[in-house]
Amino acid sequence: MSYKVNDKLTLGATVINFLNQTGATGTIAGSELIQKDEATHFKNTWMAGKYIRPFTLEFSASINF
């Protein structure tokens, strides 16, 4: 949500994860099983997982000249 105070100032607010859901979904297969010296085998390999950002309130102010 944003609110234009005047031509020079705009205030904003954003709510992230307003339902306060928790937890990550999925895992990187085998990542918990490898040892430190084996990690080099995965160099330059794409790995991905999903996560949920925590409940956050973000406020902003934009000043235009």
C-alpha positions as CSV (number, residue, x, y, z in Angstrom):
1,M,0.0,0.0,0.0
2,S,1.3,3.5,-0.7
3,Y,0.1,6.9,0.2
4,K,1.1,10.1,-1.7
5,V,1.5,12.8,0.9
6,N,2.3,15.5,-1.6
7,D,4.2,15.9,-4.9
8,K,7.5,15.4,-3.1
9,L,6.8,12.6,-0.5
10,T,5.2,9.1,-0.9
11,L,5.0,6.7,2.1
12,G,4.5,3.0,1.7
13,A,3.9,-0.2,3.7
14,T,4.2,-3.8,2.7
15,V,3.2,-6.9,4.7
16,I,5.0,-10.2,3.9
17,N,3.4,-13.6,5.0
18,F,0.5,-12.0,6.8
19,L,-0.9,-15.5,7.6
20,N,2.4,-16.3,9.4
21,Q,3.0,-19.6,7.7
22,T,6.2,-21.4,8.6
23,G,8.6,-23.9,7.2
24,A,10.6,-24.7,4.1
25,T,9.2,-27.0,1.5
26,G,11.4,-29.7,0.0
27,T,15.0,-30.4,0.4
28,I,18.1,-30.6,-1.8
29,A,18.4,-34.4,-2.3
30,G,21.4,-35.8,-0.5
31,S,22.6,-32.5,0.9
32,E,22.4,-33.7,4.5
33,L,24.5,-36.8,3.7
34,I,27.6,-35.3,2.0
35,Q,30.8,-34.6,3.9
36,K,32.8,-31.4,3.7
37,D,35.4,-33.0,1.4
38,E,32.7,-34.4,-0.9
39,A,31.2,-31.0,-1.5
40,T,33.6,-30.2,-4.3
41,H,31.7,-32.7,-6.5
42,F,28.8,-30.3,-6.5
43,K,30.7,-27.3,-7.7
44,N,29.0,-25.4,-10.6
45,T,25.8,-27.5,-10.0
46,W,22.4,-25.8,-9.7
47,M,20.6,-26.7,-6.6
48,A,17.3,-25.2,-5.4
49,G,14.8,-25.3,-2.6
50,K,11.7,-23.4,-1.7
51,Y,11.2,-21.4,1.5
52,I,8.6,-19.1,3.1
53,R,9.7,-15.6,4.1
54,P,8.9,-14.9,7.8
55,F,6.2,-12.4,8.8
56,T,7.6,-9.0,8.0
57,L,6.3,-5.4,8.0
58,E,8.2,-3.2,5.6
59,F,7.9,0.6,5.6
60,S,9.3,3.0,2.9
61,A,9.5,6.7,2.1
62,S,10.2,8.1,-1.3
63,I,11.3,11.6,-1.7
64,N,11.2,13.1,-5.2
65,F,13.1,16.3,-6.1
